[in-house]
Amino acid sequence: MKNSSNYDLLESDLRAAVTGGVARDAGTLAVYSTDASNYRHVPIAVVFPRDAEEAVRAVAVCRRHDAPVLSRGAGTSLAGQSCAHAVILDFSRYMNRVLEIDPGAKSARVQPGAVLADLNRQARLHGLFLGPDPATQGQCTLGGMIGNNACGIHSLIGGKTADHVMELEILTYDGTRMRVGRGRPEASGGRSAEIITGLENLRDRYQAAIRSGFPILPRRVSGYNLDALLPENGFNIGRALAGTEGTCVIILEAVLSLLEEPRCKALALLGYADISAAADDVPRLLTFGPCGLEGVDHRFVANMRKKGLHRGVLDKLPGGGGWLWLELGASTPESLQEKARALRRELSDHPPLPSMIWFENAEDQEKIWKVRESATAATVG
């Protein structure tokens, strides 16, 4: 597609296929040309599907016009992942529902445009939550989290988004629609069976290299998760697709596993001479089983102060030039206090001896974590 007449025809066909809206005006294209990064790619058009059927029809139109397609959630990506000279499918406007929470199965069925904070608000009514919690949890969508294989502050217990993918309903560019997860999905034949066989052949051809070359890291989120296709990992196509950033499929629906939330929490702010000293102390701190751990340096704090953000909280920081937020969790107040006492003893009796401030009130803890959630605002501009 190289000229405006082709774009006009594409727009006309998209409008005929989609009731949710199609935008190609300069203002909308400018907004969707970037995300939370410095990258900029002006899209061809922006489409707002009302439901999965409209998404299927929109992709069919793009295929006829040989136009590339990219899914988009809230645009909170930091490296340009949601920007492309393509037809953007924005699922956040209409396909944004938490469809079902199953407390017994500890799972949630969601649309790709559902916001993480909305899911967790509903899940916490059942004592559950989704483990990965990026700082943008008030804006980021679950489809975007799957595409990015997002982690978060509580990745020590929550892991990566891929770890929670139970099933995906996907759409390929050629129009194939199927459900994938752990194990070989039932495919009656046709294109779905070809795709599954192709993935099995890819795995079989490269499995020796995958086994020897893929690093075993708890927060490995770069590249394709080809190791999820190995037999010992259950030939998990759903998890293999996490982190592919819309380059392989379009996600129409997802079933995600949830975790039980610790009933009792305590938060420690630990101050060190600098961020390097704070990082050096992390292995020791991990032995106490924290459920959340995050670090910031003096530049972060200086930027916060310069922009007038969270002044009251920053005034409570212990002395130092590098800080760790460390959260402990437990099922009872007694077990939480036992964990906290053990950590206090260690940090008071054995070097390095960081300065410490503890918060056990839930409201105070939430205010402290809000500082970390403002990281992008503090570092951009």
Secondary structure, DSSP 4 states (H G I P E B T S, - for coil): --SHHHHHHHHHHHHHH-SS-EE-SHHHHHHTT--SSS-----SEEE--SSHHHHHHHHHHHHHTT--EEEESS---SSSTT--SSEEEE-SSSS--EEEEETTTTEEEE-TT-BHHHHHHHHGGGTEE-S---TTTTT-BHHHHHHHT---TTHHHH--GGGGEEEEEEE-TTS-EEEEESSPPP--SHHHHHHHHHHHHHHHHHHHHHHHHS---TT--SS--GGGGSGGGT--HHHHHTT-TTSS-EEEEEEEE-EEPPSEEEEEEEEESSHHHHHHTHHHHHTT--SEEEEEEHHHHHHHHHTT-SHHHHTTPPSSSEEEEEEEEESSHHHHHHHHHHHHHHHHHSSS--EEEEE-SHHHHHHHHHHHHTHHHHH--
